[in-house]
Amino acid sequence: MRQALLTLLFAVFTQMASAQTAHWITADDLLRNQQNTWMEFRKDFTLKKKPKTAEARIAADSKYWLWVNGQLAVFEGGLKRGPNHTDTYYDVVDLAPYLRKGRNDVRLLLCYFGKPGFSHVSSGLAGVIVDAPAIRLVTDASWQSQRLQAYQTCGEPYTNFRLAESNIRYEAPLNSPQGGTYKPSIEIDAWGEGVWGKLVERPIPQWKDYGMKITSNYVTTEDEQGNRVLSVRLPYNMQMTPWIDVTDESDGTCIRLETDHVWGGSAECVRAEYVTRRGRQQYESLGWMNGDVLRIIYPKTARLTVHGIGYRETGYDCDFEGSFTCNDTTINRFWQKAIRTLYVNMRDNYFDCPDRERAQWWGDVTILMGQSFYQLAPLANLLMRKAIRELVDWQKEDGTLFSPIPAENWDKELPAQSLTAISTYGFWYYYMHTGDKETMAYAYPAMRRYLALWTLDDDGLTCERQGGWPWGDWGTDVDMRLVLAAWHYLALQSAINVAGLTGHNADIADYERQMQSIKKAFNRCWNGYAYRHPSYHGATDDRVQAMAVVSGLADSTKYDRIFEVIKTQEYASPYMEKYVYEALMRMGHADYALERFKRRFGPMIADPQHTTLYEGWQEGGYGGGSTNHAWSGGMLTDICEQILGIRPTAPGWKEVVIHPTVSPITEAAITIPTVAGPLSYSFKNDGTIYRTTVTVPKGMMVHFIAPDGYTPINNRNGLLRAGTQELEFIKHQ
């Protein structure tokens, strides 16, 4: 016992001593605010024996790559700043697998963005800090460092203002063959001090590295400027870093590395350049880009031989554990594009798009979250938890919630999106799929403060908040007063749920009073045919009719009229269309929902050039929208929850209901990787007999409800527990 206590005290003392001596370091303290600065740091040290574990805490502004004894230990470490306005994330990396007894060496490459973006806050100073107490490895002035002059920034066009990343230009002739000139690093602040603020542990995994893929399978063409263009069709739209293997008989040839997404709809996106030296050389541009096609471009007159082109795919570390297939080839193709679009929009945070913005807009986040829960491994849930905590921790002093965050050059509230975030489609939806009560308790005070900003008018309806951008959807004819009222109603319902969960029961009565008022006032806007606010003078809004249904503001007596309106109005963008399909399915019109879906989404589903879904209804729609916007995958969630009828009824998927809807999908199979284990469900409906197989993980209870119009054969019990069960239902005569 005494020995164990001494060991514990020694470990605590070592940790404290290390934290006091580890310092942020930089190679040149005069490089404040200089964009796209690259530095290299080196340290040699000796170990008496190889340790079993050697955890290092590493933080950087902005990104780093780490080699230990020549082995790549971390590819693009660090997360964009920050968890809040002032602080910085740090990684925890076990260095033990790369260490050895005796002499060891560490090499760290640092990239400093040096500019703001819609998902990054710059500290104003390039720096890195390493604290590995088990091996007494800490950053200080003994680390040798240098600024790497070979890393430059491409000329115009530059990346647009939404991106913190710059276009990387690497000039190989400036890379010293002797390894450069190193000097002692400059110590700045200790752990948790200075411009980087407090350090917060990285809440999501390090990136998954799919390895370098090298190919000689490319198409050679010429562009209008007479350049040779080598085009590699990638397997799909991915986050990747390009690689080349070339021989130049001269030096100074500028090779452009870019994808078909170098122009992200309406703005300049990430590209790269490599300037050769004489001889054979390989180069990987470390700033990730995305696209379906990788292009290598250089002057036709260059005496250049290309031996190989490669790409390293990296991405969020979660597996595609879910699966789905059905008898409809269009839906199967959509599903694959939806999953691909979802994954390419996940990294440091959820994105709206991976090329133009990389920004965590919360209207997008809620739709991406639903798709993640039904098809990605539970590790994806950590990205949603991070999104919630960031939204809360970036709340303004006046209570306003805004997005995208983290952001240094954006602070405008989109009221409809902020309400969506805290609604039953946002925070409460997250809780039901994860059972994460701790995050709900953390988020509730911010929900309450934000809802306090919303007021009701003399009629009892939600007053319109302009915010910084009163955006409700792309397209035209948005009846904004009623759109906001519906989202407000859903946010209040979510607040009631979270308040009850977290012991804030005294708040519930006021939320209920507001909901009752909104419902009465909203229904006074019913004109006998549709919902329209008196101040609205555009065409009747299909979005409002859908929101009335999914929020519960409309009762079933209005469904027939609402259905007729939705059949004639198609103003919703792919973003709000998700809720239109859900409303149609809830009203019993799954067949028409699928018909409308195929008509509106058909062109982007059939598009052979893009493996992802568009932001608008056509490529470049809504002012140049992107072709990889995951909000367009919302139908994936609708199919799971409405047609297949699968949804959790107790937090963390402990209890589940399966109530399928009869639709043109007559055969399907799905596996959902829930936090309680994989739930598998398949069915086949021949028009008379509905046969289904359900495999339930241990600890989950499933309530299976017969499809409407069908009766269980032999009156089989619909309560299912662990194991595989087969059920049959017969259509009513």
Buried (B, 14 or more C-beta within 10 A) or exposed (E): EEEEEEEEEEEEEEBEEBBEBBBBBBBBBEBBEBBBBBBBBBBEBEBEEBBEEBBBBBBBBBBBBBBBBEEEBBBBBBBBBBBBBEBBBBBEBBBBEBBEEEEBEBBBBBBBBBBBBBBBBBBEBBBBBBBBBBBEBBBBEEBBBBBBEBBBBBEEEBBBBBBBBBBBBBBBEBBEEEEBEBEEBBBBBBBBEBBBBBBBEBBBEBBBBBEEBEEEEBEEEEEEEEBBBBBBBBEBBBBBBBBBBBBBEEBEBBBBBBBBBBBBBBBBBBBBBBBBBBEEBEBBBBBBBBBBBBBBBBBEEBEBEBEEBBBBBBBBBBEBBBBBBBEBEBBBEBBBBBBBBBBBBBBBBBBBBBBBBBBBBBBBBBBBBBBBBBBBBBBBBBBBBBBBBBBBBBBEEEEBBBBBBBBBBBEEBBBBBBBBBBBBBBBBBBBBBBBBBEBBBBBBEBBBBBBEBBEBEEEBBBEBBEBEEBBBBBBEBBBBBBBBBBBBBBBBBBBBBBBEBBEBEEBBEBBEEBBEBBBEBBBBBBEEEBBBBEEBEEEBBBBBBBBBBBBBBBEEEBBEBBBEBBBEBBBBBBBBBBBBBBBBBBBBBBBBBBBBBBEBBEEBBEBEEBBBBBBBBEBBBBEBBBBBBBBBBBBBBBBBBBBBBBBBEBBBBBBBBBBBBBBBBBBBBBBBBBBBBBBBBBBBBEEEEBBBBBBBBEEBBBEBEBBEEBEBBEEBEBEBEBEEBEBEBBBEE
